[in-house]
Amino acid sequence: MNKITIAIDGFSSTGKSTVAKQLAKHLGYIYVDSGAMYRAVTWFAMQNGFINESQFYIQDLISNLKKVSISFKFNINLGFAEVYLNGQNIEKQIRTLEVSRYVSQVAEISEVRELLVKQQQNMGENKGIVMDGRDIGTVVFPDAELKIFMTASANTRAKRRFDELINKGEKVSYSEVLKNVQERDYIDSHREDSPLVKAHDAIEIDNSNLTLQEQFNNILQLVENKLKEFN
């Protein structure tokens, strides 16, 4: 059976990774969280003092990108691949609100995007891949057989993110999470290099009022319809 490439784009906290993992597991495809790759570079920048609340030493980060090696290793107990930076598991560290505050600024940098897009395209050479992010259907895989664009209201997304962080033991307020969501939306949509836009042939799904199962069922039907076209 022929395999396809599934590109899932959308705003932050729309559940892209959740449904992408579900699809990959159901189909036996490879799952790649492209956002985690940008978070890994952000973590690298933070750990090396290239970015903080008052300064962002962009040229220092660019000069040190050759030292960044990102990989994914499947965790059988969790059921998904975790992110490694230079051999260190940083899955937990990159999911904090602190990393979220800076990731959109790091993702704006053309040299960072060039590095990671090349890696992402290499991962998808043989198809049979589900990748989510901001520019998967427009830049990374413009010829993907199925493109999904996910959206939801900022308030809905902030509530989801807030609940997620609280469950992980983070001490955050809803207002700061909402502010972070809104700021990331603006930066992601207005950056010069690969801004977040809906691909002309992407199918938009607003999941503000969908359960996870309803969302999965809807998208799986789109996948099955597309697979029939190629088999």
VOPAGU-2260 file (C-alpha; in pm, 1 decimal, decimal comma):
REM VOPAGU-2260
SITE   aa  ch    i         X         Y         Z
SITE  MET   A    0       0,0       0,0       0,0
SITE  ASN   A    1     135,3     342,4     -94,4
SITE  LYS   A    2     207,8     578,3     191,8
SITE  ILE   A    3     144,5     950,8     199,2
SITE  THR   A    4     282,8    1257,6     372,2
SITE  ILE   A    5      50,2    1423,9     622,9
SITE  ALA   A    6     127,6    1786,8     711,3
SITE  ILE   A    7     -51,1    1940,0    1009,3
SITE  ASP   A    8     -10,2    2313,6    1068,1
SITE  GLY   A    9    -183,2    2556,8    1298,7
SITE  PHE   A   10    -162,1    2791,6    1591,2
SITE  SER   A   11      -3,5    2698,1    1923,3
SITE  SER   A   12    -199,4    2471,1    2158,2
SITE  THR   A   13    -447,4    2355,4    1895,8
SITE  GLY   A   14    -368,0    1991,9    1966,4
SITE  LYS   A   15    -159,4    1937,1    1653,5
SITE  SER   A   16      86,6    1706,8    1827,1
SITE  THR   A   17    -186,3    1506,1    1998,7
SITE  VAL   A   18    -371,4    1417,5    1680,3
SITE  ALA   A   19     -48,9    1372,8    1483,1
SITE  LYS   A   20      70,2    1113,2    1736,2
SITE  GLN   A   21    -267,3     937,1    1718,5
SITE  LEU   A   22    -257,2     923,2    1340,3
SITE  ALA   A   23     102,7     802,9    1325,3
SITE  LYS   A   24      31,8     524,4    1574,1
SITE  HIS   A   25    -288,0     418,9    1394,4
SITE  LEU   A   26    -124,9     419,7    1050,0
SITE  GLY   A   27     215,8     288,5    1151,6
SITE  TYR   A   28     374,9     610,4    1024,7
SITE  ILE   A   29     669,3     808,5    1158,5
SITE  TYR   A   30     571,5    1106,1    1373,7
SITE  VAL   A   31     785,4    1420,0    1389,6
SITE  ASP   A   32     706,3    1713,4    1618,2
SITE  SER   A   33     877,5    1997,2    1432,3
SITE  GLY   A   34     785,7    2241,0    1708,2
SITE  ALA   A   35     991,5    2033,4    1950,1
SITE  MET   A   36    1293,1    2089,7    1726,0
SITE  TYR   A   37    1252,6    2467,8    1755,1
SITE  ARG   A   38    1201,7    2428,7    2128,7
SITE  ALA   A   39    1525,1    2228,8    2144,4
SITE  VAL   A   40    1718,2    2509,5    1974,8
SITE  THR   A   41    1552,5    2755,6    2214,6
SITE  TRP   A   42    1659,9    2543,5    2511,5
SITE  PHE   A   43    2011,9    2536,2    2368,4
SITE  ALA   A   44    2008,6    2917,2    2339,5
SITE  MET   A   45    1883,8    2955,4    2696,3
SITE  GLN   A   46    2139,6    2715,6    2839,1
SITE  ASN   A   47    2422,7    2900,0    2665,8
SITE  GLY   A   48    2306,2    3246,0    2771,0
SITE  PHE   A   49    2215,0    3357,7    2419,5
SITE  ILE   A   50    1861,2    3459,1    2515,9
SITE  ASN   A   51    1699,1    3590,5    2832,6
SITE  GLU   A   52    1436,6    3843,9    2937,4
SITE  SER   A   53    1648,1    4144,6    2841,1
SITE  GLN   A   54    1878,5    4027,7    2559,3
SITE  PHE   A   55    1886,5    3800,5    2255,7
SITE  TYR   A   56    2234,2    3746,5    2115,9
SITE  ILE   A   57    2119,4    3628,2    1774,8
SITE  GLN   A   58    2459,5    3618,1    1607,6
SITE  ASP   A   59    2601,2    3409,8    1892,9
SITE  LEU   A   60    2323,8    3156,1    1844,8
SITE  ILE   A   61    2373,8    3147,7    1467,8
SITE  SER   A   62    2749,1    3098,6    1513,0
SITE  ASN   A   63    2686,2    2799,5    1739,0
SITE  LEU   A   64    2414,8    2621,5    1537,9
SITE  LYS   A   65    2673,8    2372,6    1414,2
SITE  LYS   A   66    2686,0    2244,4    1771,7
SITE  VAL   A   67    2314,9    2159,0    1767,9
SITE  SER   A   68    2227,8    1795,0    1703,8
SITE  ILE   A   69    1858,6    1704,6    1745,7
SITE  SER   A   70    1722,4    1352,2    1738,8
SITE  PHE   A   71    1407,8    1162,3    1832,6
SITE  LYS   A   72    1409,8     834,1    2022,5
SITE  PHE   A   73    1095,1     627,6    2065,3
SITE  ASN   A   74     995,4     566,0    2428,2
SITE  ILE   A   75     798,6     242,9    2435,0
SITE  ASN   A   76     652,5     323,3    2776,7
SITE  LEU   A   77     519,2     661,6    2664,8
SITE  GLY   A   78     422,9     550,9    2315,9
SITE  PHE   A   79     594,7     838,2    2135,8
SITE  ALA   A   80     941,1     965,3    2045,4
SITE  GLU   A   81    1115,7    1197,7    2289,0
SITE  VAL   A   82    1346,9    1482,3    2190,3
SITE  TYR   A   83    1721,5    1463,5    2243,4
SITE  LEU   A   84    1965,8    1752,4    2214,8
SITE  ASN   A   85    2326,0    1644,8    2169,6
SITE  GLY   A   86    2240,2    1308,6    2322,4
SITE  GLN   A   87    2051,6    1447,5    2623,7
SITE  ASN   A   88    1681,3    1379,4    2673,5
SITE  ILE   A   89    1521,5    1725,6    2705,4
SITE  GLU   A   90    1156,7    1629,6    2646,9
SITE  LYS   A   91    1046,6    1765,0    2985,0
SITE  GLN   A   92    1264,1    2076,0    2981,2
SITE  ILE   A   93    1136,6    2206,6    2645,7
SITE  ARG   A   94     767,9    2191,8    2745,1
SITE  THR   A   95     784,8    2470,7    3005,0
SITE  LEU   A   96     625,6    2813,4    2974,0
SITE  GLU   A   97     975,5    2964,8    2996,3
SITE  VAL   A   98    1075,6    2796,0    2670,5
SITE  SER   A   99     739,3    2894,8    2520,3
SITE  ARG   A  100     819,2    3260,1    2591,5
SITE  TYR   A  101    1122,3    3254,4    2361,1
SITE  VAL   A  102    1055,0    2986,7    2099,8
SITE  SER   A  103     877,9    3212,9    1849,4
SITE  GLN   A  104    1171,4    3457,6    1856,8
SITE  VAL   A  105    1415,5    3175,0    1787,8
SITE  ALA   A  106    1193,4    3034,2    1513,7
SITE  GLU   A  107    1202,0    3371,3    1334,9
SITE  ILE   A  108    1572,6    3333,8    1257,1
SITE  SER   A  109    1627,4    3229,0     896,1
SITE  GLU   A  110    1943,1    3030,6     973,5
SITE  VAL   A  111    1758,0    2826,8    1235,8
SITE  ARG   A  112    1470,3    2758,4     998,7
SITE  GLU   A  113    1705,9    2662,4     716,3
SITE  LEU   A  114    1885,0    2411,6     939,0
SITE  LEU   A  115    1569,3    2249,0    1074,5
SITE  VAL   A  116    1369,9    2247,9     749,2
SITE  LYS   A  117    1652,3    2057,0     581,0
SITE  GLN   A  118    1652,3    1801,4     862,5
SITE  GLN   A  119    1273,1    1770,9     845,7
SITE  GLN   A  120    1272,0    1718,2     469,2
SITE  ASN   A  121    1533,2    1444,9     506,4
SITE  MET   A  122    1309,5    1271,5     759,4
SITE  GLY   A  123    1020,5    1264,5     512,6
SITE  GLU   A  124    1201,5    1144,1     200,5
SITE  ASN   A  125    1029,0     805,4     205,1
SITE  LYS   A  126     680,7     934,7     295,6
SITE  GLY   A  127     480,4     749,3     560,3
SITE  ILE   A  128     526,3    1048,0     791,3
SITE  VAL   A  129     303,0    1273,7     999,6
SITE  MET   A  130     463,3    1607,4    1085,9
SITE  ASP   A  131     310,4    1902,7    1265,9
SITE  GLY   A  132     426,4    2261,0    1299,6
SITE  ARG   A  133     379,0    2606,9    1150,5
SITE  ASP   A  134     512,8    2573,8     794,9
SITE  ILE   A  135     492,6    2203,1     717,0
SITE  GLY   A  136     237,5    2229,5     437,8
SITE  THR   A  137     377,4    2553,5     296,2
SITE  VAL   A  138     756,8    2512,7     320,8
SITE  VAL   A  139     870,3    2171,1     445,7
SITE  PHE   A  140     631,9    1953,0     242,9
SITE  PRO   A  141     452,2    2177,6      -8,1
SITE  ASP   A  142     363,2    1864,8    -208,0
SITE  ALA   A  143     217,5    1671,6      86,9
SITE  GLU   A  144     -80,6    1462,1     -17,3
SITE  LEU   A  145    -284,2    1575,9     284,7
SITE  LYS   A  146    -257,6    1912,8     457,7
SITE  ILE   A  147    -451,1    2003,5     770,8
SITE  PHE   A  148    -469,3    2350,6     924,8
SITE  MET   A  149    -589,0    2350,2    1285,5
SITE  THR   A  150    -728,0    2644,9    1473,2
SITE  ALA   A  151    -924,7    2735,6    1786,5
SITE  SER   A  152    -995,6    3053,0    1980,8
SITE  ALA   A  153    -709,9    3202,1    2181,1
SITE  ASN   A  154    -906,8    3161,3    2504,1
SITE  THR   A  155    -973,0    2794,7    2435,5
SITE  ARG   A  156    -608,1    2729,5    2355,2
SITE  ALA   A  157    -485,6    2919,0    2661,0
SITE  LYS   A  158    -715,9    2716,8    2887,2
SITE  ARG   A  159    -583,0    2391,1    2741,3
SITE  ARG   A  160    -223,3    2502,7    2782,0
SITE  PHE   A  161    -288,4    2630,6    3135,1
SITE  ASP   A  162    -443,7    2299,5    3241,5
SITE  GLU   A  163    -153,3    2108,7    3086,9
SITE  LEU   A  164     108,3    2314,2    3270,2
SITE  ILE   A  165     -76,9    2296,4    3603,8
SITE  ASN   A  166    -101,8    1917,9    3570,9
SITE  LYS   A  167     276,1    1910,1    3521,7
SITE  GLY   A  168     328,1    2105,4    3843,2
SITE  GLU   A  169     412,1    2441,3    3682,1
SITE  LYS   A  170     320,0    2752,7    3880,0
SITE  VAL   A  171     154,7    2974,8    3622,1
SITE  SER   A  172    -152,6    3194,0    3593,0
SITE  TYR   A  173    -414,0    3174,5    3320,1
SITE  SER   A  174    -353,8    3539,8    3228,3
SITE  GLU   A  175      17,7    3488,5    3158,1
SITE  VAL   A  176     -55,8    3176,8    2953,9
SITE  LEU   A  177    -316,3    3366,9    2749,5
SITE  LYS   A  178     -69,3    3651,9    2695,2
SITE  ASN   A  179     193,2    3401,2    2578,1
SITE  VAL   A  180     -52,0    3241,3    2333,4
SITE  GLN   A  181    -148,0    3580,2    2187,3
SITE  GLU   A  182     213,3    3695,5    2157,8
SITE  ARG   A  183     317,3    3372,2    1986,8
SITE  ASP   A  184      25,2    3400,6    1745,5
SITE  TYR   A  185     137,3    3748,6    1644,9
SITE  ILE   A  186     504,7    3659,5    1602,8
SITE  ASP   A  187     430,4    3334,4    1417,6
SITE  SER   A  188     192,8    3509,1    1177,5
SITE  HIS   A  189     405,5    3817,9    1111,8
SITE  ARG   A  190     762,4    3689,5    1081,5
SITE  GLU   A  191     932,2    3748,4     746,5
SITE  ASP   A  192    1062,4    3394,4     701,9
SITE  SER   A  193     793,0    3125,9     664,4
SITE  PRO   A  194     508,3    3294,3     854,6
SITE  LEU   A  195     220,2    3083,3     980,5
SITE  VAL   A  196     -36,3    3079,6     700,1
SITE  LYS   A  197    -288,4    2826,8     581,4
SITE  ALA   A  198    -172,0    2648,7     266,3
SITE  HIS   A  199    -412,9    2708,2     -23,0
SITE  ASP   A  200    -494,8    2336,7     -39,1
SITE  ALA   A  201    -512,0    2271,3     335,8
SITE  ILE   A  202    -831,7    2161,9     507,2
SITE  GLU   A  203    -911,5    2384,8     804,1
SITE  ILE   A  204   -1038,8    2229,4    1125,6
SITE  ASP   A  205   -1160,7    2444,6    1413,9
SITE  ASN   A  206   -1150,4    2216,8    1716,6
SITE  SER   A  207   -1275,1    2468,0    1974,2
SITE  ASN   A  208   -1578,9    2251,0    2040,5
SITE  LEU   A  209   -1449,5    1907,7    1940,3
SITE  THR   A  210   -1349,9    1628,8    2176,6
SITE  LEU   A  211   -1016,6    1457,8    2110,2
SITE  GLN   A  212   -1200,0    1153,1    1976,0
SITE  GLU   A  213   -1420,3    1360,2    1746,1
SITE  GLN   A  214   -1114,9    1543,4    1616,4
SITE  PHE   A  215    -929,1    1218,6    1553,8
SITE  ASN   A  216   -1225,0    1057,3    1378,6
SITE  ASN   A  217   -1273,8    1359,2    1151,2
SITE  ILE   A  218    -910,3    1374,1    1046,6
SITE  LEU   A  219    -876,2     996,6    1012,6
SITE  GLN   A  220   -1165,0    1002,2     765,1
SITE  LEU   A  221    -977,4    1262,4     560,0
SITE  VAL   A  222    -668,2    1039,8     567,4
SITE  GLU   A  223    -862,1     732,5     459,3
SITE  ASN   A  224   -1025,1     923,2     174,2
SITE  LYS   A  225    -684,3    1044,5      57,1
SITE  LEU   A  226    -529,7     696,9      81,0
SITE  LYS   A  227    -802,0     562,3    -149,4
SITE  GLU   A  228    -686,5     808,3    -415,0
SITE  PHE   A  229    -332,8     668,4    -411,4
SITE  ASN   A  230    -404,3     297,1    -375,4
